[in-house]
């Protein structure tokens, strides 16, 4: 749960800047040999270069979700955050890969250009095809013609969830992905430490959990489950219409899942809410690993840079 110290610092910052006193959640993602943290107005990426130094990049956030009031409307903000996260996520991954392999003395690489957006579009198309369209076709093929739409949708959802879990399990055996998952754990530990008001040092941050209520893994699990109920009424006999309905409804499902994640993050102390998020927290065991001290240093550097860009000081004393 967010600590009182971090909440007090945020309230003081918002009061000084004349901003609405609304809770803001810091977070980010793991990248190649580093971590990205997203703030109110800027993102910060910290990557371990081959020479052992931590390279930090900071850039402004210009999407409507960060700069326009309507970008924070319920459901709209979920769609904006999802799309922006895809774009930012892929760009910082490309940049972190460049830093991780560049030789000493080379200039910093800019992570922009058509290659980045082409990669994002291709990755998105593959994800939609594998996790949404393939289960739709398979469910129709596996179910009898007389089967009701609800049952077909349940079968479709089970297939989709099974593919998702199998994918996470399989990629966890790849050495490079295991390192990314360890940086994912470092990101969670650092955010947990900050929200508890703890001193941001590797030794102190290491005490915290690698799971977090606002993790993208939990979000994706919510998408898979919510999709079962949203897709159920649209059980067209025509396979093409069913596929089209899935594509059209993806933004609806994502918007609902995002609002669910925000609600549960703010009410995690309630027993019912904690039970609802338990499967997502359990699933994070597949996408996180225990990080080492060097990984924690990267995550801390990224968060401190994001906080500094927002005019917020990191905790100056440890919490017992």
N, C-alpha and C positions, 0 to 999 in steps of 0.2 A: 504494500500500500504506500502511496506517496507520503513522505515524511513531513512533519510540520515545518521543519526548517526550509526544505525546498519550496513548500507552498508559500511560506512567508516571504522568501526571496522573490518568488514570482509575483506575488501581490504587490510588493514594494516596487518592482520593476515596472509593472503595468500602471501603477499609480503615477509614477514619475513620467512615463511616456504618454499618459492619457489614453491608454488602451482599455478596452472592456475587460473587466475582472473575470475572465473565463479561464478555466483550467487548460493548460497547454501541455501536451505530452511529447517529451523528447523521445526519439527513437531513430532507428536506421537499419542498416543491414551489413552483413559481412561481404567483403570483397576479396580479391586475390591478395593475400598477405597483408590484410588490413581491414579497417572498419570505416563505414560512412555513418555520420550522425546528421540528422536533419533538425534544424532549429526553426525559429519563427520566420526569419527572413533570409537565412543563409544555410547552406550545407557545408560540412567539413569532412574531408576524407583524409585519413592517416594511413599510410602504407609503409611497410618495412622494405627499404631498398636493399639491393644486394650487398652494399657496403655496410649494412647494419644500421644506417640512419633512418629515422622516421621522416618521411616526406609528407607534408600537410598541404592540402589544397582547399581553399575556401571560395565559394562562389554564391551569388545571390539566387534566391528562389523567386522566379518570376511568374509562375503559373497562377491562374485566377484563384485557386484554393488558398494561396498565400497573400494575394494582393487585393482581392475583391470581397466585399461583404457577402454577396450571393454565393461565393465559393464555399462558404461555411454553412449553407443551408443543409438541413438533414437530407440524406440520400444523395443530394448533389455533391456534397463534399466527399462521399465515399467513391463516387465515380471519378471525380477529379483527382483524388489521392491515388486511386488505383492506376489510372492512366499515367499520371505524373511519376508514380513510383516505378512503373515499367520503363519509362524513358530515362529517368535519373538512374535507376538501378543498372540498366544496361550500359549507360555512358560511364558511370563510375567503375563498373567492372572492367570495361575496356581500358580506362585510364590506369586502374590499379595493375592490370596485367602489363601495361607498358612500363610502369615504374618498377615492377617486380623483376623485369628482365633487362632493363636498360643498363648500359655500362656506365661506369663513373665518368663524369665530365660531359655527358650528353645533356641537351637542353630538355626542360620539362615538356611533356607531351600534352597537347590539347585534346580533350575527349569530346570532339564535336565532328560533324560531317555526315554525309549520306551513308557511310558504312554502318555507323551506329544505329540510325533509324531503320535501315534495311534489316539489320540483325534483329532489332526489336520486333519489326513486323513479321519476320519469318518465325521467330520464337513464339510470338503470340498465335500465329496461324497454326503452328504445330501443336501448341498446348490446347487450343480450341478443338482441333481435329481429334487428338488422342483422348482428351478427358471429357469432351462433351458430345462430339458427333459420333465417334466410334461406339460409345456405350448406347447411344440412341438406336443405331442400326443393329447392334448385337442384341439388345433387349427385344426388339421387334422380331428378330430372327429366332431367338430362343423361346419366345412365348407363343402359345397357341393363338390362332386367329381370333378365337372367341374370348380370349382373356380380356378383362376390363382394363380401362386406361390406368387406373390407380395401381393395379398390380404390375403392369408393364413399367410404369414410372418407378416403382419400388425396385424392380429388377434392374432397370437402367441405373438407378442410384447406387445400388450395391456393386454393380460392375464398375461404375465410375470410381467409387471409393476404393475398391480392390486394386484398380489400376494405379491410383494415387499412392496407396500404401506400398504397393510393390515397387513403384518408381523410387520412392524415398528410401526404401530398404536397400534396393540394388545399388543406387549411386553412393550409398554410404560405404561401400567396399573400395571405392576409388581413392587412392592416397591423396590426390590433390583436393578432392571434395571433402575428405576427412579434415584437412587443414582449414578449409573454408568453414566447415561446421564448428571447428574449434574457435575460429574467430567469431562465429555466430554466438557461441557460448560467452565469449569475452564481451560482446556487445550487450548481451542480457545482464551479465554480472555487473557491468559498469552502470547501466541504467538503473538496475535494482539498488545499487549502492548510492547513486545520486538521489533517487527518490526516497531513500531512507535517511538522507542527510549525512551520509558517511564520508569520511576522508577518502579522496580519490587517489589512492596509491595501489600498486599491484598487490601488495601483501594484504591490504584491507579489502579491496574489491574481490579478491579470490574467495573470501568467506561466503559470498552471496551465491544465490542459485543461478543455474544456467537456463532456467525456464522463466517465462514472463507472460503475463496475461494478454499483452498486445502483440504477440508474435505473429508474423505472417503465416507461419505454419498453422496456428490455430485459426487464423482467418480463412485459410484455404479449406480447412476441415469444415468450418461453418458453411462455406460456399457449397461444398459437396452435399451436406445434409439439407440445407435450405432449398437447394435446387430440386430435391425430390418432391417437396410440397408445392413449389411454384410451377414446376413442369407438369404436375399430375393432371390439371384440367385440360391441358393441350395435348390430347392423345389422338391426333389425326391418324387416320388409316394410311394416308399418303405419306410415305417416308420423307419425301422432300419437304413437305409442309412441317413435319415434325422437326426436321433438322433446322429449318428456317426459324421455327418458333424458339428453339434452343438458343440460337445465335442472338435473336432479338431480346430474349429474356435474360441473357447473361448480365447486362448492366443492372437489371432489377434485382437479381440475386445478389450481385456484388454490393449494391447499395444497402440492402437489408442486412447482409452479413457485416458490413462495416459499422452500421448503427448498433447491431448486437454486440460487436466487440467493444465499442465505446461505452455502452451501457454497463456491460459486465465489468469493464475495467474500473468504473466508478463505484461499483457496488460489490466488489469481490469479497467484502467482509460478511455478506449475507450467505447463510448456508446453502440456499437453493441456487444462488448464482455460482457459488463455488463448485457445486455439483455439476452445473451446466458446463463450466469451463474445464473440468477435470480431464475429459478426453483430449482436449487440445493440449493441455499441459503434459499429459502422458505422451502424446505424439511427438512433442518436442525432443524427446529422448532420441528420436531418429535423426533430427536435424541439428543437434548441438553436441559438442564434445567439451571436455574440460580443457580450457586453454592454459598455456604456460605463461610465465611472467612477461615475456616479450610480446605476446599477443595482447595481454591486458594493457601493456603500455600503449599500444596502438589505439585501442578502444578508448582509453582515458584521454589520450592526446586529441582524438577526434571530438569527444564530448566537450572537453575543455575549450576547444577552438569554437565549437558551435555555441556554447554558453557565452564565451567572450564576445562573439559577434552580436549576441543579443543583449550585451551589457549586464550579464549575470555572472557573479563570482561563484566558483565551485566551493563546496564546503571546506572550511578551514580547520575543522577539528573532527576527530573520529567519534562515532556513536558506539557505545558499548553494546 
